[in-house]
Amino acid sequence: MTAASKQTADREPTELEALLPFHAAGTLNLRDARRVDEALASDPDLARQYAAIQDEYAETILLNESLGAPSSRAMQKLFAAIDAEPVRKSASFNPLMRVVGFFSSLSPRTLAYAGVAGAVLVLLQAGVIGTVLV
C-alpha cells in the first residue's frame, strides 16, 4: 500500500467521492451526474478512483451473473412451503370493532385522563363559542 492510498483510506470521502459508486451504477439524478462529470474532467485523481469503482462494479455484475439462477427444485420447495402455510382467517373490515378494540386495550386510568381532557376541551370550545356570539 502506497503512502497516497493510505492517506485516502484514512480520511473521509468528499461529497463527490461518495457519489462515484452511484454514478457508476447510473442512479444519480441529472444535477448530481453533471457535477460528478465536471469533477471527473478536472480532477485526474478522482477519475482514477472512478475507473477503479467502475472496474469493481463490472466485476460484481460478472460474479452475480456467474452464480446462475436457482434450480427448479428450489422453486418447487418454496411453493411447497407456501402451500403448507396455515390458511389465515380473512379479517373483515369492521371500523366499529376496531374502535372498540382500541378503547378496550386502554387502561382505566388512561381512559379517565382522556375523558377529563375531552371534557376540558368541550368546556373551552363552549367558552370560545359563547364569547364570539356575545
N, C-alpha and C positions, 0 to 999 in steps of 0.2 A: 504494500500500500504506500503510495507516494505521499509526500507532505501535503500536496494540494488536495488529494482525495480525503486525507484525514481531516483537513480543515473544513471541507464541505460536509463531511459526515458529522462533525461536532456542532455545527451551527444549525439554526432553524432555517428551513427553506423560505425564500421570499414568496410573496403572493403569486408572482408569475411562475416560479418554480413549482409551486403547489398545483398550478393549473395545467402543467405539462402533461401528466397522465390523462387528464380529461380531454385535452386537445388531441392527443394521440388516438384516443378512442372515438373522437368526433362527437363528444357530448356537450361541448361548450356552446353557449349562446353566441350570437354573431358578434356582439360587442367584445366579449372576452376573447373570442377567437382572433379578432383583429388585433387586440392588444398583444396577444402571445405571438402572432405572426410578425408584428412590428419589432417586438423584442428579440425574436429569433434572428431577424435580418440584421439587427445591430449588435448583437452580443454573441461572439463565437463560442464562449464557454457554455452559454445557455443552449446554443444549437447542438453542442456535443452532448449535453445532458439529454436533450430531446431525442437525439439519434439513439442513445442508449435506451431510453424509455420505449422508443418505437421498436427496437430490437426485442426488448423484453416482452412487449405486448404481442409481437408476432410469434415469439416462442411459446407464449402462454396459449395463444389460439391453436397453434400446431399441437401442443401437448393435449389440450382438451379434445381436439378433433381426433387424435390418435387413440383416445380412450374408447371410442366407439359407443354405440347405443346399447342399452341394457338388453338382455336376452328376452325372448318371448316368454320363457319360464318365469322370469321376474315379474312380467306383466300379469301372467296368469295367477301368480302367487298374490300379487297386490289385489287383483279383483276378487280372489277368493277371500282374502282378509276383509275386504269391504263388504262382501255378501254375508260374512259371518258376524258382522256388527249387529247388535240388537236393534230392533226397529224402535225408533223414538216415537213417542206419542206426539201427534201434531197439536201444538198448543193453539187453541182458538184464541183469537184476539178479543178479549173482553175488557174494555177500559175500566169498567166499574170494579171488576175483580182485582185489577192491578192497583187501583187506588186503595181499595180495602186492604189488600195485602201490604201495601206500603205503610198505611197507618197502623195496622196490627203489628208491624215489626218494630214500631217505636215504643220506647219505654213510657210508663205512665208519667214520669217526671218531664220527659221531653214533650209529651202531649200537653201537659199542664202549661209549660212555658210557651208553647206555640199558641195555646188558647188565650193566655194573657196577652201575648204580643198581638194577636188578632183583635182582641177587644180594645187594646190601646189604639191600634190603627183605625178601628171603626170610630172611636171617640174623637180622634184627631181629624178624621175626614168629616165627621159631623160638625166639628167646630169650624173647620175651614169653610164648609158649605154655608153654615149659619152666618159667618162674618161676611161672606160675599153677598148673601141675599139681603142682609140688613143694611 
